[in-house]
């Protein structure tokens, strides 16, 4: 094998290592979706549906919540569903005995969106600040 080929293989490995984290594309999409998510959160709270809106960000199919932003229609990397703490407890994602702990850690919904990020590696809650107008 020529030294040039070795160098090319290594640079290919470096490119893979430098591949963008999916969280960077999520941040871009959340900024893009900012106003839409804020409007839905406000509607959920004002209509008395829940005081704790939760948004699910994913890149595959989910059967939880209601689809509000479809990545295929919007040409983005992430889709977003709207849900509530009540649905998360009902479905067993948040255990009933841990609901109070979740409520106590829930950030101000007028300043932060609560996002349940679902990736092939797992899922986790993230609080992302709304972009100021």
N, C-alpha and C positions, 0 to 999 in steps of 0.2 A: 504494500500500500504506500502511496506517495505521501510525503509530509503534508502537502496541500489538502489531501483528502481527510487526513486526521484533523487538521485545523478546521475544516468545514464541518466535520461531525461535531466537534466540540462547540463550535458557535451555534449549531442547531440545538444542542443540549442547553446552552445558555439562553437561547431564545425561549425554550420551553420553561425554564426556570423564571424568566422574566415575564411570563404570560400574566396578563392582568388578572387581578383578583376579582371574583364575581361581585365582591362588596363595592368595588369602585363603580361598576356599572349600576349596581343597586342605588348608590348615592346619586348618580346622575339621574336615574329614573325618578327617584323620590323628589328631587328638586323640580323635575319636569312635571310630576303629578301633584306637586305641593297644593295648589289651590283646589283641585278636585277632591283630594283627600280631606282637606280642611272643611270643605263644604259638606261632604258626606258625614264627617264626624259631628259637625254642628247640627246637622239634620237629625242624626241618631239621638243626640242629647236633647235637642229642643222638642222632638216628638215624643220624648219619654220612653224611647225604646231601651236605652241603657245610658248610664252615666260613664260607662267604660267601653268606648269603641276600640276595637282591635282590627288592624289591617294585616292581611296575610300577603306577603310578597313571595312569589314562586316563579319557577321557570318550567313547570310541568302541569299536569292536571291535578286539581284538588276538589274534593267534595266537602267543602267547609265554607261557610259564609256565602256571600253573594258576589259574583264577579262584577267589578265596577270599572276596571281598566284592563283591557285585553291586549297583551303584548303583540299579538298577531295583527290586530286592527290598527294599533298605534305605532307599529314598527319600533318597539322598544325591546329591551332584554327581559323585562320582568312584567308579570301580570299582578294585579292587586285585587283581592277580595275584601269585602267589608264584613265584619262580624262583631260580636260582643263578648264580654266576659261570661255572660249567661250561657251562650252557646258553647264556649270553651269548657265550662263546668259541666254542662249537660252531656257533652261528648266525651268527658273524662280527660281532656287535655290538661286542664287545671283541676287538680283533685279538690273536691268540696272542702276538705279540711284545710287546704292551702289557699282558699279563695281570699280569706282575710289578709294573709301575708301579701298576696298579689295586689289587692286593693291598697294596702298601706305603701307599697312601693310604686304604685301607678303615678306617673308624672302628670302635671297639669295638662289636660287635653286641649286647652286653648293655646298652649305653647308648644306641645310635643305631640307627634303622632306615635302611637304604640304600634309597632310593626313586628309581627311574628314572621321571621325570615325562615323559609323552608328551602334547604339545599339537599343534594344527595347525601351529604355528610351528616345531616341532622337539622334541627330547628332550634331557634332561640328568639327571645324577645329583645327588641332594640327600640330605644326611644330616640326618635329623630326630630330635631327642632324644625318647626315650620319656618320657612323663609319669611323674613319680615317684609311687609309691603313697602 
